[in-house]
Amino acid sequence: MKLLQGVRTYVEEKNRDGTAYAKGTQNLVSFCRHVGDVALTSISERQVISFLDGPRTSANTWRQKYNLLRSFFLFWVARNAMPGLPMPPPRPTVVTTFVPYIYSKAEIRILLSTVRSSQARTSCKIEAHTLRAFLLFLYGTGALVGEARRLLRQDLDFKRRVVIVRGTQFNRSREIPIGPDLYRALRRYDMTDRRKATLRDPHFFLTKKGHALNERAVGQTFQRLRRMAGIPRYDGGRFQPRMHDLRHT
């Protein structure tokens, strides 16, 4: 069997099990492009090492790709399509020293009060009231940034005062109760210039043009806001405060 067909069959099996496998599929396709559509039996340890040691590959990414390929090869070894695992020895686990940034209440207030001025330029893709509601949603629920971006209008149950967060991993979802302050903020956003009758996009948080929020645009918008709000990091941490740190806060 050729590698590309093996990848397709493996991904179909994962999807049949109900597993969200978009990232895994992407990495397996990248591996196929790296070594070519060769026979599964001809894949060597040297080819695997060459793929794993690609440019700008962090220790975590290396380990994730390693485990991905190992599971893929085990699948075909168990079906007698490969004689063995062409895997190099695993790297030792790297102890992470990353420490998330915890915003103070005063810093949260400064961020929110700076939103209007940070979004005043006509070139900004996200309106001020949208960014403010987005930040409050992250702060009030502890949801991931990607989960907030993917939030649909139907996922907000204002009557029961809960939000349904649909995760991509294993197709799991969860309900988060909405406190009174967040409830009022989200209701206010929902009623402010939403133009529900003309909106075709089902997402709750939208750009000026009525599209779902883009990951890159959201990240750049927040870093501009953080700089304008004057919130740097002084504790020696490697990264400046991130939007994701609202979850830790």
C-alpha positions in Angstrom: 0.0 0.0 0.0 1.2 3.5 -0.8 1.5 6.2 1.9 -1.2 8.5 0.6 -3.8 5.8 0.5 -2.7 4.7 3.9 -3.2 8.2 5.2 -6.7 8.5 3.6 -7.8 5.1 5.1 -6.4 6.0 8.5 -8.2 9.4 8.6 -11.4 7.9 7.4 -11.2 5.4 10.3 -10.6 8.3 12.8 -13.5 10.3 11.4 -15.7 7.2 11.6 -14.9 7.0 15.3 -16.1 10.6 15.8 -12.7 12.0 16.3 -12.0 15.6 15.2 -8.8 15.0 13.3 -8.1 18.1 11.3 -4.7 18.8 12.8 -3.6 15.2 12.6 -4.7 15.0 8.9 -2.7 18.2 8.2 0.5 16.7 9.7 0.1 13.3 8.0 -0.4 15.0 4.6 2.7 17.1 5.3 4.6 13.9 6.1 3.4 12.5 2.8 4.6 15.5 0.9 8.0 15.3 2.7 8.8 11.7 1.8 6.6 11.3 -1.3 3.9 8.8 -2.0 6.1 5.8 -1.3 5.2 2.3 -0.2 4.5 2.0 3.5 7.0 -0.8 3.7 9.8 1.4 2.3 9.5 4.2 4.9 12.7 4.4 6.9 13.7 5.8 10.2 15.9 8.4 8.5 12.9 9.8 6.6 10.9 10.1 9.8 13.8 11.9 11.6 14.1 14.3 8.6 10.4 15.1 8.9 10.5 15.5 12.7 13.6 17.7 12.7 12.1 20.3 10.3 12.9 24.0 10.6 11.4 25.9 13.5 10.0 22.8 15.2 9.6 23.2 19.0 10.1 20.4 21.5 6.3 20.2 22.0 5.6 20.1 18.2 8.3 17.4 17.8 6.7 15.2 20.4 3.2 15.7 19.0 4.3 14.8 15.5 6.3 11.8 16.9 3.2 10.4 18.7 1.0 11.1 15.6 3.3 9.1 13.3 3.8 6.3 15.9 0.0 5.8 16.2 -0.3 5.9 12.4 2.4 3.3 11.9 1.0 1.1 14.7 -2.3 1.1 12.9 -0.7 -0.4 9.8 1.7 -2.7 11.7 -1.3 -4.3 13.4 -2.8 -4.9 9.9 0.4 -6.5 8.6 0.9 -3.7 6.1 4.3 -2.8 7.7 7.0 -5.0 9.1 7.7 -2.7 12.0 7.8 0.8 13.4 10.3 3.1 11.5 10.5 5.3 14.5 13.6 6.9 16.1 14.0 6.8 19.9 11.7 9.4 21.6 13.3 12.5 23.0 13.2 13.0 26.7 10.3 15.1 28.0 11.2 18.7 28.3 10.1 20.3 31.6 8.3 23.5 30.7 9.0 26.7 32.6 6.2 28.7 31.0 4.2 30.7 33.5 0.9 32.4 32.3 0.3 36.0 33.0 -2.4 36.8 35.5 -4.1 40.2 35.0 -5.1 42.2 37.9 -8.6 43.7 38.2 -7.1 47.1 37.6 -5.4 45.9 34.4 -8.7 44.3 33.1 -10.4 47.7 33.7 -7.6 49.5 31.8 -7.9 47.1 28.9 -11.6 47.6 28.6 -11.4 51.4 28.9 -8.8 51.4 26.1 -10.8 49.4 23.6 -12.6 52.4 22.1 -9.4 54.3 21.3 -7.6 51.2 20.1 -10.4 50.5 17.6 -10.9 54.1 16.5 -9.1 53.7 13.1 -11.3 53.0 10.1 -8.9 50.2 9.1 -9.7 48.2 12.2 -11.7 45.1 11.3 -13.3 44.6 14.7 -15.6 47.2 16.2 -15.0 48.4 19.7 -18.2 47.0 21.2 -17.4 43.6 19.6 -13.9 43.5 21.0 -15.1 44.5 24.5 -17.8 41.8 24.5 -15.2 39.3 23.3 -12.8 40.1 26.1 -15.5 40.0 28.7 -16.7 36.6 27.4 -13.1 35.2 27.7 -12.7 36.7 31.2 -16.1 35.6 32.4 -16.2 32.0 31.1 -12.5 30.9 30.9 -13.2 29.7 27.3 -10.3 29.3 24.8 -9.9 32.1 22.3 -10.7 29.7 19.5 -13.8 28.5 21.2 -15.0 32.1 21.6 -14.3 32.8 17.9 -16.3 29.7 16.8 -19.2 30.6 19.1 -22.6 30.5 17.3 -25.6 32.6 18.1 -27.6 29.4 18.8 -25.0 28.5 21.4 -26.1 31.3 23.7 -29.2 30.4 25.8 -30.1 33.7 27.4 -33.2 32.1 28.9 -31.3 29.5 30.9 -28.3 31.9 31.1 -25.8 29.3 29.8 -23.4 29.2 26.9 -22.7 26.0 25.0 -19.0 25.7 24.2 -18.4 23.3 21.4 -14.8 21.9 21.4 -13.1 20.4 18.4 -11.2 17.7 20.3 -13.3 14.4 20.4 -16.3 16.5 19.4 -16.9 17.3 23.1 -19.0 20.2 24.3 -19.8 21.7 27.7 -22.2 24.3 29.2 -20.9 27.3 31.2 -23.3 29.3 33.3 -23.4 33.1 32.6 -23.1 35.3 35.6 -25.3 38.5 35.9 -22.6 40.9 34.8 -21.6 38.9 31.8 -25.2 38.2 30.9 -25.9 42.0 30.7 -22.8 42.6 28.7 -23.6 39.9 26.1 -27.2 40.9 25.9 -26.1 44.5 25.3 -23.8 43.4 22.5 -26.4 41.1 21.0 -28.8 44.0 20.7 -26.3 46.6 19.5 -26.2 47.0 15.7 -26.6 43.2 15.1 -28.8 43.5 12.1 -30.0 39.9 12.7 -32.4 39.9 9.7 -29.5 40.6 7.2 -26.7 38.6 8.9 -26.0 35.4 7.1 -23.0 34.3 9.3 -24.2 32.3 12.3 -21.3 33.3 14.5 -22.0 35.4 17.6 -18.9 37.6 17.4 -18.5 39.2 14.0 -16.3 41.7 12.2 -17.5 45.0 10.8 -18.3 43.2 7.5 -20.4 40.5 9.3 -17.9 37.7 9.1 -16.5 35.4 11.8 -13.4 36.7 13.6 -10.1 35.7 12.1 -7.5 34.2 14.4 -4.7 36.4 13.2 -6.7 39.6 13.2 -7.9 38.9 16.8 -4.4 38.3 18.0 -3.0 41.4 16.4 -5.9 43.5 17.6 -5.3 42.4 21.2 -1.6 43.0 21.1 -2.2 46.6 19.8 -4.7 47.1 22.6 -2.3 45.7 25.3 0.5 48.1 24.1 -1.9 51.1 24.1 -3.1 50.1 27.6 0.5 50.0 28.8 0.4 46.5 30.2 3.9 44.9 29.8 5.4 42.0 31.7 8.1 42.7 34.3 8.4 39.2 36.0 11.0 37.9 33.5 8.4 35.8 31.6 9.3 34.9 28.0 6.1 36.1 26.5 4.2 39.3 26.9 0.7 39.1 28.3 -1.6 37.3 25.8 -5.3 37.2 25.2 -5.2 33.5 26.2 -4.1 34.6 29.7 -7.6 35.9 30.4 -8.5 32.2 30.7 -5.8 31.7 33.4 -6.9 34.9 35.1 
